[in-house]
Amino acid sequence: MLERSPGPDFDTRFYLSRYADVGSENPLRHYQALPESDNRPVTPAQLQAEMRALVRQMDAQWQPTPPASPRGAPPVVSYCIPLMGRLDDIRGTLAENLAAHVELADQVEFLVLLFGDNTESKAWISENFGTALESGLLRVVCDDSLDSWHFGKAKNAFRPHMLGRIYSSLDGDNFVTQAETLRLLAVDAEFDGHFLLHHFSGQWGDGTSGRISMPTAVYRSVGYDSSLLPRQFDEIDLILRALKRFSSMPFLCIDADQNIFGKSFFARKFRDEERLPNRTIAIGDYPRRPPLNPRGEGYAQQTPYLNHMGNLNARLSGFAASSDSIRRNSYLNDLTADKHRLLDTMPREILLSTFFHAPRERDMNCRIQAGRVCAFLVVKNERHFLAPLLAHYRRCGVSDFFIVDDGSDQPVEDWITDEDVHVFHPKVGSFRTLKTAWVEALMTYFLPSGAWALTIDADEFIHLPSDTNSFTTLAASLEREGHDFMPGLLIDLLPAPDTPLEALQHADCDFIQLFTHCGNADYSPPESYRSHASVAWAFGPYAHLPWQVDVRNHAFGTFDSLRKIPFLRWQTQRHLNQGFHTLHHTDGRPQPGHDIWERSILPVYHYKLVRLFSEEARAQMLREAGNYHSRTKENLVRIFGGEAAGVMARLRDLPTMPAVQIHDRLKAARDLETILSPALPGTAGGVRLHG
């Protein structure tokens, strides 16, 4: 087998100076043993060419027209100061920082970005620093993109405005000495402009952990992760992702031991598991001043929600940055507990500003009266479902709908203006990572103590028991029986057997009238179904309950959890499951067990398969499959990625019954197996296509 060739110019000295994973191995042999996907530069010329190309790309993307400047030549360093309302911070630092750099004015700029109401700050700067503004040593830009403070988003906002080729972060209360800048310029010369310097002293809370310097092109291309929560871990996340992307870029620190890899378990774990080859080089300390407002060691631990926010951001960072699917799933699983701890400790007054963009005033100020039942759901491009869904649940007594619009092409509030519909747009996380946090934040903020709520998807229509006229009545009945939730069975609906194919071309508009049937596997499930992990976890000895209606399993062999906990009383230290399949508690209460199926069950009519009958809807499902957990994603691809005619034929061949007939069966789930036939001979896979 031919070995990969680095070309005739392989530079051993350069290779050893840049990569820490060589060890005692021959550098050329080491390079040849790397996977083809590792295309690290092996000569100074190759690195310089790659960086020049990156600079051109980033300039074109972020700064096609450079900002006007009185300078004859651009500075080397841009000190970037984000500020939102904290004028006192720069009142105490800006004058000294500028005075310390008058002699370096041709190499340095201080760039202040003012967010929010900036009238006072802008006026104060103009009145006091006219000379620095005229010379270009100081520049001020106003930005209205933030409705509340978010470190990552604020620090990303410098990308179109910088003139220097080195980005250096500087909080408003930070001082920067001339000696520090001279050291930074020397480092730039020593490492040919390709380095990442973390100015961290080794002591958390002294204001240095947020100080970082790197090439502007690297900063622009990697950027801070704006999907993280507003505070904690933003700088470490940027460092880890930048080092991962640019393997030849050394990590420069003050102390060989007291750096983020020595102090942060997570950073060290990520570096080792991802096998980052970047060299770590200690450059020693230099004269500097502490910030105006050092928080002190352990400040995050003394404020529990900040500690949990940092831990959650660390998991979110690992999930986004890891290249290994197993490790990504591990981060995803681990962040659940951090998410619960954060929501348990976060002050109510900052819930909305942490998770959502500023809502409409009427949504922000809505008040839910005791005894009302509200519905909570997350949607994206679900217009065809929402109008029928709202009508259905209003008939069932739901008073208000809290909708998280996760990036619909046409925002929900643009076309639904009803007073009982409250729309919120998330600004952190994603559907896969923080969906339940979005919903829980709204429930905690708006619901009165002990209120009942529905957690649903846009394609889920829950039907009340025949003797109950509203969810309010149902809640009162459950309370009298000593229950604080009610389970539901997810029932995929299918078209009636005699539905013409032409009519199904408009299924997304007429699904209520067209999709009236459900599965009817009227025999006991095989052992292979009973023992499957998802079925055994959700139903235990009551596997016959989902089996009768599990058309996705019968037609495609997939296993999806049909268990739902859609109606519950909201309580402190209670938390939602990603698919609303169970409940979690942080006060020691166990998850709901299999005995929930010994009670009455809510039929949850599920119209997901409506999307199978429209090419556009099928394509949308495949695009969004990545938002789900791995097994669900695989199942969606298997169902919606098949050839349309064959997929529909499989479903139409299944034995079905009118969905209303399932209601009586759900009243006596314990006795259902006694009325089902034994598994048919030769049906070990559990599928009988004809009655």
Disulfide bonds with the S-S distance in Angstrom:
none
